[in-house]
Amino acid sequence: MTNIVLFGKPGAGKGTQAEFLKEKYKLTHISTGDVFRFNLKNNTELGKQARIFMDAGDLVPDELTTKMLIDEVNKHPDTNGILFDGYPRTISQAEALDAFLTSIGSQVAATIALEADDEILVQRLLERGKTSGRVDDQDAEKIRNRYQEYNEKTAPLMNYYQEQGKFHAVNGIGSIAEITERVSKVIDNL
Ligand SMILES: Nc1ncnc2c1ncn2[C@@H]1O[C@H](COP(=O)(O)OP(=O)(O)O)[C@@H](O)[C@H]1O
């Protein structure tokens, strides 16, 4: 299995790139944000538990998120590899992911970060909020809170993967195709 972690701040373009990369490399795309939103919409037990955190732009607690993630991975026993989008977002999630992948005889092959300046990203999110219906994209305060969550809890993951020699940064500014090309170069060299 070639498992890739897509990494980046809110709005960095993880979901957009994932759509292209999953086709190109025949990977299973798992977006924790999408799975949570699906559960919210269908008002499942998981959705009810996640809603207050998501609507505020807070991270959903690790235990709940990790359980959901493992359930999703287990739905694809014959996959070529997983493209993780939005997971892990904390050190504890990264450790849980490593432990889980080890238990199934696999590992993270690479973490690829899409980099862009905060001002550009906030503009992108506010634009997306106009049409996506996502409450967490419509309010500058909630967006700020997501960046704070990112800086405090998610940014330390760069070090975590750097220490394992698995961290690759890619310039996330440019056309969608250009960025797919940059990410592909990293994957092709694995
Ligand atoms: N790995 C995770 N851990 C905790 N909460 C998560 C995780 N992934 C998604 N969420 C929740 O879902 C929300 C939306 O996720 P996502 O669409 O990936 O956000 P963004 O566009 O900000 O990167 C997050 O703000 C958070 O509340």
The ligand as an SDF file (V2000), in Angstrom:
LIG
                    3D

 27 29  0  0  0  0  0  0  0  0999 V2000
   -8.4810   14.9120   11.8460 N   0  0  0  0  0  0  0  0  0  0  0  0
   -9.4140   15.6820   12.4230 C   0  0  0  0  0  0  0  0  0  0  0  0
   -9.4220   15.8340   13.7690 N   0  0  0  0  0  0  0  0  0  0  0  0
  -10.3450   16.5680   14.3670 C   0  0  0  0  0  0  0  0  0  0  0  0
  -11.3180   17.2320   13.7200 N   0  0  0  0  0  0  0  0  0  0  0  0
  -11.3620   17.1190   12.3750 C   0  0  0  0  0  0  0  0  0  0  0  0
  -10.4240   16.3320   11.6490 C   0  0  0  0  0  0  0  0  0  0  0  0
  -10.7220   16.3970   10.3300 N   0  0  0  0  0  0  0  0  0  0  0  0
  -11.7970   17.1990   10.2240 C   0  0  0  0  0  0  0  0  0  0  0  0
  -12.1960   17.6370   11.4500 N   0  0  0  0  0  0  0  0  0  0  0  0
  -13.3210   18.5530   11.7460 C   0  0  0  0  0  0  0  0  0  0  0  0
  -13.9850   18.8820   10.5300 O   0  0  0  0  0  0  0  0  0  0  0  0
  -13.8360   20.3000   10.2310 C   0  0  0  0  0  0  0  0  0  0  0  0
  -13.6990   20.4970    8.7150 C   0  0  0  0  0  0  0  0  0  0  0  0
  -12.6500   19.7030    8.1910 O   0  0  0  0  0  0  0  0  0  0  0  0
  -11.9930   20.0080    6.7610 P   0  0  0  0  0  0  0  0  0  0  0  0
  -13.0460   20.0860    5.7200 O   0  0  0  0  0  0  0  0  0  0  0  0
  -10.8840   19.0400    6.5450 O   0  0  0  0  0  0  0  0  0  0  0  0
  -11.4250   21.4490    7.0570 O   0  0  0  0  0  0  0  0  0  0  0  0
  -10.5250   22.5030    6.3430 P   0  0  0  0  0  0  0  0  0  0  0  0
  -11.1610   22.9060    5.0600 O   0  0  0  0  0  0  0  0  0  0  0  0
  -10.5520   23.5740    7.3750 O   0  0  0  0  0  0  0  0  0  0  0  0
   -9.1710   21.8930    6.1600 O   0  0  0  0  0  0  0  0  0  0  0  0
  -12.6370   20.7190   11.0710 C   0  0  0  0  0  0  0  0  0  0  0  0
  -12.6380   22.1060   11.3570 O   0  0  0  0  0  0  0  0  0  0  0  0
  -12.8270   19.8480   12.3180 C   0  0  0  0  0  0  0  0  0  0  0  0
  -13.8360   20.3510   13.1710 O   0  0  0  0  0  0  0  0  0  0  0  0
  1  2  1  0
  2  3  1  0
  2  7  2  0
  3  4  2  0
  4  5  1  0
  5  6  2  0
  6  7  1  0
  6 10  1  0
  7  8  1  0
  8  9  2  0
  9 10  1  0
 10 11  1  0
 11 12  1  0
 11 26  1  0
 12 13  1  0
 13 14  1  0
 13 24  1  0
 14 15  1  0
 15 16  1  0
 16 17  2  0
 16 18  1  0
 16 19  1  0
 19 20  1  0
 20 21  2  0
 20 22  1  0
 20 23  1  0
 24 25  1  0
 24 26  1  0
 26 27  1  0
M  END
$$$$
